Amino acid sequence: MKPRRRTASEPLKPIGRRRKATDSFFPEPAPRVSQGGAMRRAILVGAALASLCSLPGCGNTVHPGQRGLRWYPLTEGLTTETLKSGFYWRAPWNDIFIYDVRLQSYTEMVDALSSDDLLVRLKAAIIMRPIVDEIYFLAQEIGPDFYPRVVRPELLAAVRSVVSNYPMVSVPERSAEIASKVQAVVVDKLKGRHLEVHSVALADIELAKIVLEAVERKQAKEQEKEQKEFELVIAEKDAEIARRRARGEGDAVRIRSEGEAEGMKIRALGQAKAQETITSTLTPSYLRYKLYDSPTAKMVLLPEDVRVPILIAPNSGDEAKPSREGLTRAEQDVMDRKQ
């Protein structure tokens, strides 16, 4: 339906409220708010803010051994100021990134090939932590998951590289040396990554079964060899003891025999000298003297032409005095001593 056109004779209708003569040309003032209403409004705003801040996620606690970085996504982003241990309020849309700066241990099972192309399975442990003064740069460049992203690949590569320079049988006994070289490689690879490596250790080294059997056989042979060598040493010692004992007994027999022979020799020499002395002094005259000197001697005269013995004074107390004529000087001295 088309609108009806106004004719020229129709008067114009006023738009809006017709102003009265008493109306002022200035706008009416706004209604005044009482002081009590403003106070209530402030209380309501404070309560709203308090309830907003008390919502979950409006505060973070940084525990001892940790550091935090504030994150303002709507304004300045990540701040460089490091937060120490404590509780920190924040708006729900902000955040605080927390990093543990204490020493942490990470363990990996590594399969590596030795220099003789044999498989060695071992456990590698690394102790490390973020550098406290470089937390901001660590967060910017790597993030909180620095171990799986950066450290783990370097640790595995270093272990495999170093173990490949050693024979398999020498890996267990030289594990400390291998761990030291692995640590040096990892430290060199992590330079500028804002991480501090404290130590690297190797443990639970598992060798191939065939090699273990060979090593066990070798050790058994070595132990048997050592046992044989020990028994040989004992046998040599026993033989030496027997030789020395026999030598001592032989020396004793020899010394005893030499002593007995020397004694017999001395006795023989004495007897020979005595016999020589006796022989040199047994003259016919001395024998006659000894005959005369005997207290039991009896004199029997046998005539040549009479075959019957004649006894002369058998009980006579007078003893015949032997003659000194024809005696030697020694026989005369003996006679003098007898008298």
One Martini backbone bead per residue (centre of mass of N, CA, C, O) as a GRO file, in nm:
protein
  339
    1MET     BB    1   0.094   0.037   0.025
    2LYS     BB    2   0.069   0.360  -0.045
    3PRO     BB    3   0.148   0.657   0.056
    4ARG     BB    4   0.010   0.947   0.151
    5ARG     BB    5  -0.017   1.253   0.029
    6ARG     BB    6   0.047   1.568   0.105
    7THR     BB    7  -0.113   1.852   0.115
    8ALA     BB    8  -0.087   2.196   0.111
    9SER     BB    9  -0.325   2.243   0.331
   10GLU     BB   10  -0.170   2.078   0.526
   11PRO     BB   11  -0.035   2.065   0.824
   12LEU     BB   12   0.239   2.037   1.020
   13LYS     BB   13   0.382   1.796   1.220
   14PRO     BB   14   0.520   1.751   1.506
   15ILE     BB   15   0.838   1.652   1.639
   16GLY     BB   16   0.789   1.542   1.923
   17ARG     BB   17   0.818   1.733   2.195
   18ARG     BB   18   0.668   2.005   2.306
   19ARG     BB   19   0.780   2.298   2.389
   20LYS     BB   20   0.790   2.488   2.658
   21ALA     BB   21   0.821   2.792   2.818
   22THR     BB   22   0.963   2.655   3.083
   23ASP     BB   23   1.186   2.549   2.933
   24SER     BB   24   1.513   2.471   2.913
   25PHE     BB   25   1.821   2.486   2.732
   26PHE     BB   26   1.933   2.289   2.946
   27PRO     BB   27   2.027   2.008   3.068
   28GLU     BB   28   1.961   1.767   3.274
   29PRO     BB   29   2.067   1.647   3.551
   30ALA     BB   30   2.201   1.391   3.696
   31PRO     BB   31   2.158   1.173   3.916
   32ARG     BB   32   2.251   1.139   4.239
   33VAL     BB   33   2.495   0.964   4.414
   34SER     BB   34   2.550   0.801   4.682
   35GLN     BB   35   2.799   0.706   4.904
   36GLY     BB   36   2.696   0.418   4.961
   37GLY     BB   37   2.692   0.317   4.667
   38ALA     BB   38   2.998   0.341   4.609
   39MET     BB   39   3.090   0.142   4.825
   40ARG     BB   40   2.938  -0.101   4.715
   41ARG     BB   41   3.079  -0.105   4.444
   42ALA     BB   42   3.370  -0.152   4.550
   43ILE     BB   43   3.310  -0.414   4.696
   44LEU     BB   44   3.218  -0.571   4.450
   45VAL     BB   45   3.477  -0.545   4.288
   46GLY     BB   46   3.667  -0.678   4.499
   47ALA     BB   47   3.514  -0.946   4.517
   48ALA     BB   48   3.549  -1.019   4.222
   49LEU     BB   49   3.853  -1.021   4.221
   50ALA     BB   50   3.892  -1.227   4.448
   51SER     BB   51   3.733  -1.455   4.312
   52LEU     BB   52   3.910  -1.460   4.060
   53CYS     BB   53   4.183  -1.522   4.214
   54SER     BB   54   4.059  -1.791   4.359
   55LEU     BB   55   4.080  -1.939   4.126
   56PRO     BB   56   4.187  -2.182   3.950
   57GLY     BB   57   4.501  -2.067   3.818
   58CYS     BB   58   4.589  -1.786   4.001
   59GLY     BB   59   4.844  -1.967   4.101
   60ASN     BB   60   5.195  -2.023   4.203
   61THR     BB   61   5.437  -2.272   4.307
   62VAL     BB   62   5.774  -2.242   4.411
   63HIS     BB   63   5.994  -2.466   4.483
   64PRO     BB   64   6.252  -2.598   4.607
   65GLY     BB   65   6.467  -2.622   4.327
   66GLN     BB   66   6.322  -2.387   4.172
   67ARG     BB   67   6.212  -2.212   3.869
   68GLY     BB   68   6.059  -1.907   3.733
   69LEU     BB   69   5.839  -1.789   3.456
   70ARG     BB   70   5.676  -1.536   3.319
   71TRP     BB   71   5.351  -1.529   3.134
   72TYR     BB   72   5.240  -1.281   2.882
   73PRO     BB   73   5.035  -1.312   2.614
   74LEU     BB   74   4.907  -1.000   2.591
   75THR     BB   75   5.199  -0.863   2.612
   76GLU     BB   76   5.533  -0.943   2.686
   77GLY     BB   77   5.548  -1.233   2.771
   78LEU     BB   78   5.850  -1.350   2.842
   79THR     BB   79   6.037  -1.326   3.120
   80THR     BB   80   6.366  -1.277   3.268
   81GLU     BB   81   6.267  -1.322   3.540
   82THR     BB   82   6.355  -1.506   3.822
   83LEU     BB   83   6.184  -1.731   4.020
   84LYS     BB   84   6.164  -1.819   4.329
   85SER     BB   85   6.071  -1.946   4.603
   86GLY     BB   86   5.707  -1.953   4.607
   87PHE     BB   87   5.416  -1.744   4.588
   88TYR     BB   88   5.215  -1.663   4.285
   89TRP     BB   89   5.025  -1.434   4.140
   90ARG     BB   90   4.763  -1.455   3.879
   91ALA     BB   91   4.617  -1.451   3.598
   92PRO     BB   92   4.440  -1.672   3.415
   93TRP     BB   93   4.593  -1.581   3.132
   94ASN     BB   94   4.838  -1.648   3.279
   95ASP     BB   95   5.183  -1.764   3.351
   96ILE     BB   96   5.410  -2.023   3.500
   97PHE     BB   97   5.728  -2.140   3.448
   98ILE     BB   98   5.871  -2.448   3.560
   99TYR     BB   99   6.204  -2.533   3.691
  100ASP     BB  100   6.427  -2.789   3.755
  101VAL     BB  101   6.760  -2.737   3.923
  102ARG     BB  102   6.817  -3.012   3.998
  103LEU     BB  103   6.954  -3.303   4.019
  104GLN     BB  104   6.925  -3.541   3.749
  105SER     BB  105   6.829  -3.874   3.654
  106TYR     BB  106   6.914  -4.064   3.357
  107THR     BB  107   6.805  -4.368   3.188
  108GLU     BB  108   6.967  -4.603   2.954
  109MET     BB  109   6.934  -4.847   2.709
  110VAL     BB  110   7.218  -4.983   2.533
  111ASP     BB  111   7.308  -5.071   2.198
  112ALA     BB  112   7.632  -5.200   2.121
  113LEU     BB  113   7.935  -5.208   1.934
  114SER     BB  114   8.221  -5.346   1.918
  115SER     BB  115   8.532  -5.388   1.773
  116ASP     BB  116   8.431  -5.712   1.727
  117ASP     BB  117   8.120  -5.712   1.651
  118LEU     BB  118   7.971  -5.707   1.937
  119LEU     BB  119   7.714  -5.723   2.153
  120VAL     BB  120   7.626  -5.452   2.381
  121ARG     BB  121   7.455  -5.431   2.693
  122LEU     BB  122   7.364  -5.120   2.856
  123LYS     BB  123   7.370  -4.885   3.129
  124ALA     BB  124   7.295  -4.536   3.108
  125ALA     BB  125   7.391  -4.260   3.323
  126ILE     BB  126   7.269  -3.922   3.380
  127ILE     BB  127   7.379  -3.621   3.545
  128MET     BB  128   7.170  -3.324   3.564
  129ARG     BB  129   7.115  -2.964   3.479
  130PRO     BB  130   7.016  -2.658   3.481
  131ILE     BB  131   7.109  -2.340   3.436
  132VAL     BB  132   7.007  -2.092   3.633
  133ASP     BB  133   7.102  -1.829   3.458
  134GLU     BB  134   6.959  -1.992   3.180
  135ILE     BB  135   6.645  -2.031   3.176
  136TYR     BB  136   6.541  -1.839   2.957
  137PHE     BB  137   6.703  -1.968   2.719
  138LEU     BB  138   6.592  -2.253   2.753
  139ALA     BB  139   6.294  -2.174   2.700
  140GLN     BB  140   6.341  -2.048   2.414
  141GLU     BB  141   6.510  -2.299   2.272
  142ILE     BB  142   6.374  -2.573   2.418
  143GLY     BB  143   6.266  -2.634   2.711
  144PRO     BB  144   6.150  -2.865   2.947
  145ASP     BB  145   6.215  -3.107   2.720
  146PHE     BB  146   6.540  -3.150   2.698
  147TYR     BB  147   6.607  -3.451   2.709
  148PRO     BB  148   6.452  -3.580   2.459
  149ARG     BB  149   6.557  -3.354   2.251
  150VAL     BB  150   6.887  -3.353   2.333
  151VAL     BB  151   7.030  -3.558   2.531
  152ARG     BB  152   6.962  -3.849   2.444
  153PRO     BB  153   7.093  -3.859   2.161
  154GLU     BB  154   7.381  -3.789   2.261
  155LEU     BB  155   7.417  -4.025   2.457
  156LEU     BB  156   7.382  -4.263   2.260
  157ALA     BB  157   7.602  -4.179   2.059
  158ALA     BB  158   7.840  -4.178   2.260
  159VAL     BB  159   7.830  -4.470   2.354
  160ARG     BB  160   7.862  -4.606   2.075
  161SER     BB  161   8.129  -4.468   1.997
  162VAL     BB  162   8.310  -4.565   2.237
  163VAL     BB  163   8.257  -4.876   2.239
  164SER     BB  164   8.376  -4.927   1.942
  165ASN     BB  165   8.690  -4.913   2.075
  166TYR     BB  166   8.616  -5.189   2.224
  167PRO     BB  167   8.633  -5.478   2.347
  168MET     BB  168   8.405  -5.672   2.496
  169VAL     BB  169   8.578  -5.793   2.740
  170SER     BB  170   8.671  -5.482   2.831
  171VAL     BB  171   8.417  -5.325   2.924
  172PRO     BB  172   8.375  -5.393   3.226
  173GLU     BB  173   8.674  -5.312   3.331
  174ARG     BB  174   8.640  -5.018   3.149
  175SER     BB  175   8.387  -4.841   3.236
  176ALA     BB  176   8.509  -4.583   3.357
  177GLU     BB  177   8.657  -4.490   3.104
  178ILE     BB  178   8.411  -4.481   2.917
  179ALA     BB  179   8.241  -4.279   3.085
  180SER     BB  180   8.440  -4.044   3.063
  181LYS     BB  181   8.426  -4.019   2.752
  182VAL     BB  182   8.122  -3.976   2.730
  183GLN     BB  183   8.111  -3.716   2.894
  184ALA     BB  184   8.293  -3.548   2.709
  185VAL     BB  185   8.110  -3.566   2.461
  186VAL     BB  186   7.848  -3.448   2.584
  187VAL     BB  187   7.960  -3.177   2.676
  188ASP     BB  188   8.041  -3.085   2.390
  189LYS     BB  189   7.748  -3.108   2.263
  190LEU     BB  190   7.612  -2.908   2.508
  191LYS     BB  191   7.713  -2.654   2.414
  192GLY     BB  192   7.488  -2.387   2.455
  193ARG     BB  193   7.227  -2.547   2.613
  194HIS     BB  194   7.198  -2.480   2.929
  195LEU     BB  195   7.368  -2.736   3.045
  196GLU     BB  196   7.460  -2.957   3.323
  197VAL     BB  197   7.712  -3.201   3.357
  198HIS     BB  198   7.808  -3.420   3.609
  199SER     BB  199   7.757  -3.735   3.510
  200VAL     BB  200   7.872  -4.069   3.395
  201ALA     BB  201   7.731  -4.405   3.388
  202LEU     BB  202   7.799  -4.762   3.399
  203ALA     BB  203   7.575  -5.053   3.378
  204ASP     BB  204   7.467  -5.358   3.325
  205ILE     BB  205   7.657  -5.552   3.162
  206GLU     BB  206   7.586  -5.724   2.854
  207LEU     BB  207   7.676  -6.016   2.706
  208ALA     BB  208   7.722  -6.247   2.499
  209LYS     BB  209   7.668  -6.577   2.532
  210ILE     BB  210   7.913  -6.692   2.375
  211VAL     BB  211   8.117  -6.517   2.528
  212LEU     BB  212   8.057  -6.609   2.813
  213GLU     BB  213   8.137  -6.901   2.766
  214ALA     BB  214   8.428  -6.840   2.681
  215VAL     BB  215   8.507  -6.693   2.940
  216GLU     BB  216   8.451  -6.927   3.132
  217ARG     BB  217   8.652  -7.122   3.006
  218LYS     BB  218   8.898  -6.945   3.041
  219GLN     BB  219   8.879  -6.918   3.348
  220ALA     BB  220   8.900  -7.219   3.405
  221LYS     BB  221   9.180  -7.256   3.278
  222GLU     BB  222   9.324  -7.048   3.451
  223GLN     BB  223   9.262  -7.184   3.721
  224GLU     BB  224   9.397  -7.451   3.650
  225LYS     BB  225   9.674  -7.333   3.597
  226GLU     BB  226   9.713  -7.209   3.876
  227GLN     BB  227   9.688  -7.479   4.023
  228LYS     BB  228   9.930  -7.616   3.888
  229GLU     BB  229  10.139  -7.408   3.969
  230PHE     BB  230  10.096  -7.445   4.269
  231GLU     BB  231  10.164  -7.745   4.279
  232LEU     BB  232  10.449  -7.712   4.164
  233VAL     BB  233  10.556  -7.539   4.390
  234ILE     BB  234  10.503  -7.743   4.614
  235ALA     BB  235  10.678  -7.970   4.494
  236GLU     BB  236  10.942  -7.809   4.495
  237LYS     BB  237  10.943  -7.759   4.796
  238ASP     BB  238  10.943  -8.055   4.881
  239ALA     BB  239  11.203  -8.132   4.732
  240GLU     BB  240  11.382  -7.930   4.876
  241ILE     BB  241  11.332  -8.040   5.155
  242ALA     BB  242  11.435  -8.328   5.097
  243ARG     BB  243  11.717  -8.246   5.008
  244ARG     BB  244  11.795  -8.104   5.268
  245ARG     BB  245  11.748  -8.342   5.452
  246ALA     BB  246  11.943  -8.537   5.310
  247ARG     BB  247  12.186  -8.352   5.332
  248GLY     BB  248  12.182  -8.345   5.637
  249GLU     BB  249  12.206  -8.647   5.684
  250GLY     BB  250  12.465  -8.684   5.521
  251ASP     BB  251  12.632  -8.489   5.683
  252ALA     BB  252  12.597  -8.638   5.946
  253VAL     BB  253  12.723  -8.906   5.854
  254ARG     BB  254  12.988  -8.791   5.759
  255ILE     BB  255  13.070  -8.663   6.023
  256ARG     BB  256  13.052  -8.925   6.184
  257SER     BB  257  13.249  -9.085   6.010
  258GLU     BB  258  13.481  -8.892   6.033
  259GLY     BB  259  13.498  -8.913   6.335
  260GLU     BB  260  13.541  -9.215   6.354
  261ALA     BB  261  13.787  -9.224   6.170
  262GLU     BB  262  13.953  -9.031   6.335
  263GLY     BB  263  13.948  -9.202   6.590
  264MET     BB  264  14.071  -9.456   6.468
  265LYS     BB  265  14.323  -9.319   6.377
  266ILE     BB  266  14.417  -9.226   6.650
  267ARG     BB  267  14.417  -9.506   6.779
  268ALA     BB  268  14.610  -9.633   6.579
  269LEU     BB  269  14.838  -9.441   6.629
  270GLY     BB  270  14.862  -9.505   6.926
  271GLN     BB  271  14.907  -9.804   6.896
  272ALA     BB  272  15.150  -9.782   6.716
  273LYS     BB  273  15.319  -9.624   6.912
  274ALA     BB  274  15.301  -9.824   7.137
  275GLN     BB  275  15.415 -10.064   6.982
  276GLU     BB  276  15.673  -9.926   6.911
  277THR     BB  277  15.760  -9.882   7.195
  278ILE     BB  278  15.747 -10.175   7.283
  279THR     BB  279  15.931 -10.291   7.066
  280SER     BB  280  16.178 -10.109   7.145
  281THR     BB  281  16.177 -10.236   7.461
  282LEU     BB  282  16.179 -10.551   7.378
  283THR     BB  283  16.420 -10.711   7.525
  284PRO     BB  284  16.579 -10.975   7.652
  285SER     BB  285  16.659 -10.837   7.911
  286TYR     BB  286  16.372 -10.724   7.982
  287LEU     BB  287  16.237 -10.997   7.998
  288ARG     BB  288  16.412 -11.105   8.224
  289TYR     BB  289  16.341 -10.887   8.419
  290LYS     BB  290  16.034 -10.942   8.428
  291LEU     BB  291  16.073 -11.224   8.532
  292TYR     BB  292  16.220 -11.145   8.792
  293ASP     BB  293  16.000 -10.923   8.888
  294SER     BB  294  15.804 -11.130   8.942
  295PRO     BB  295  15.630 -11.249   9.227
  296THR     BB  296  15.565 -11.552   9.083
  297ALA     BB  297  15.831 -11.635   9.035
  298LYS     BB  298  16.019 -11.930   8.944
  299MET     BB  299  16.291 -12.145   8.995
  300VAL     BB  300  16.422 -12.369   8.743
  301LEU     BB  301  16.646 -12.639   8.729
  302LEU     BB  302  16.791 -12.792   8.439
  303PRO     BB  303  16.963 -13.035   8.366
  304GLU     BB  304  17.108 -13.183   8.102
  305ASP     BB  305  17.154 -13.491   8.221
  306VAL     BB  306  16.881 -13.442   8.371
  307ARG     BB  307  16.530 -13.525   8.350
  308VAL     BB  308  16.487 -13.406   8.636
  309PRO     BB  309  16.347 -13.182   8.823
  310ILE     BB  310  16.482 -12.911   9.018
  311LEU     BB  311  16.416 -12.771   9.331
  312ILE     BB  312  16.493 -12.443   9.456
  313ALA     BB  313  16.372 -12.282   9.693
  314PRO     BB  314  16.046 -12.231   9.674
  315ASN     BB  315  16.003 -12.084   9.985
  316SER     BB  316  16.176 -11.853   9.956
  317GLY     BB  317  16.211 -11.515  10.058
  318ASP     BB  318  16.434 -11.485   9.872
  319GLU     BB  319  16.512 -11.279   9.623
  320ALA     BB  320  16.613 -11.232   9.323
  321LYS     BB  321  16.857 -11.041   9.182
  322PRO     BB  322  16.884 -10.861   8.927
  323SER     BB  323  17.069 -10.784   8.663
  324ARG     BB  324  17.208 -10.485   8.493
  325GLU     BB  325  17.327 -10.638   8.289
  326GLY     BB  326  17.245 -10.570   7.952
  327LEU     BB  327  17.082 -10.315   7.991
  328THR     BB  328  16.904 -10.060   7.921
  329ARG     BB  329  16.825  -9.747   8.005
  330ALA     BB  330  16.518  -9.793   8.025
  331GLU     BB  331  16.532 -10.049   8.202
  332GLN     BB  332  16.677  -9.914   8.436
  333ASP     BB  333  16.455  -9.704   8.497
  334VAL     BB  334  16.239  -9.910   8.566
  335MET     BB  335  16.393 -10.040   8.799
  336ASP     BB  336  16.415  -9.787   8.971
  337ARG     BB  337  16.107  -9.741   9.007
  338LYS     BB  338  16.052 -10.013   9.144
  339GLN     BB  339  16.258  -9.954   9.386
   0.00000   0.00000   0.00000
